[in-house]
């Protein structure tokens, strides 16, 4: 399990991602390079340990769907989680603001659900 943030500060956002998924690793690497302030904690849940997860998030759920936890403790999944990540990523804040709009959130949630159906095939292609 990889979890990185300065031990002297609390993260603004904790990202839970499947490090065993080649597609997920590439996407997270993209965002990690942009986290120049180091305010995001990146937690690989591929070797899931329930004690490393926040209350309300199971290993199965963490592996099946993208989740983040804000500094206020709110746990968010799916398209909403991406909106939170974008809000906390330099250069993507405007995308995060747009993604929070109700109609955009609805479209993104449906698109994400479709993507999840295709994810296993995409993983096999990238392996």
N, C-alpha and C positions, 0 to 999 in steps of 0.2 A: 504494500500500500504506500503510495507516494503522497505526501502532504507537505507542501512547502509554503511557508510564510514566515516572516521574521518572528522569532520567539518573544520579541519585545512589543509587538503590536497585535491587535486582533484584526482578522481580515474583514474587509467590507462585504465580501462574498465568498462562500465556499462552493466550489464546483465539484460534483460527483460524476465521474465519467468511467466508462468501460475501457480500461487500458488494454484489454485483450482484443479489442475490435480495431483493425487497421484503419478503418474510416474514422473512427472516434479519435484515435491517437493523432492522426493527421490534422483533424480539425482543432483539437485541443492544442497541439503544437503551434498552430497558426495564432490562436488567441494568447497563448503563453508568451510568445515573442512580443506581443503588444502590451502586455501587463508590465510596463516599465516601472511602475510605482510599487509593484510587489504587494498590492492590496487584495489580491485574489488568492485563496488557498485552493490548490488543485489536488483532489483526492481520487486516486485510482481505486475503483471498487471491484476490479476484476478478481482480486483475491480477497473477496469480501469477508469482513469481520464485523459482526453486528455491533460490537462495542465502539467501532470507529464511526458508526452512522448515527445521525440524530434520531431522537425519538420520532416514531411515525414513518420511518423509512426502512423498509426491509431490504435485504440483499437482493432478492428477486426483483423488487421494484426498481432498485438502484441500477441494476444491470439492464432492465428492460426499457427504461425511459430516462431521458436526461433530467437531472434534478440539480437545483442550487439551493443554498440556504443563505438568506440575508443576515446581516449582523444583528437584526432585531429578532432572529430566530425563525422567521417565516420560511417555510419550506415550499418551494415552487417547482413544478414539473412542466415538461413539454415546452410549448411555444412561449409560455410565460417565463420559463427558466432561461430561454435564449434571450428574451427581452431584457431580463435582469443582467445577463452576462454582457450584452451589448451596451447597456447603460453604464457598466463598470469598466468597459474597454475603451481606451483612448482611440479616437477616430471613428468609433461606432456608436457614440452616445445618441446621435441624431436618429440612428436606426432603432435603437432601444426605445426612444420616445415615440417614434412612429408605431413600433410594434406593440406598444401599450394601448393604442386606440382600439376600441371595442371591435370594430369591423375588421381591422387588420388582425387582431388577436384571433378572431373567429376563423379567418382564412388560413392563418398560420397553423392553428390547431388542426384543422382538417388536412392541410398539406403534410404536417408532421405525422399524423395518423397514417396517411398513405405511405410516407417514407418508411415508417416502422415496418410495414408489410414487405417492403422491398429490401430492408436492411440486411437480412441474412444472405440474400443473393449478392448484394454489393460487397459484403464482407468476404464472401468466397472469391469474388473477382479480384479483390485487393490482396488476398492472402498469397 
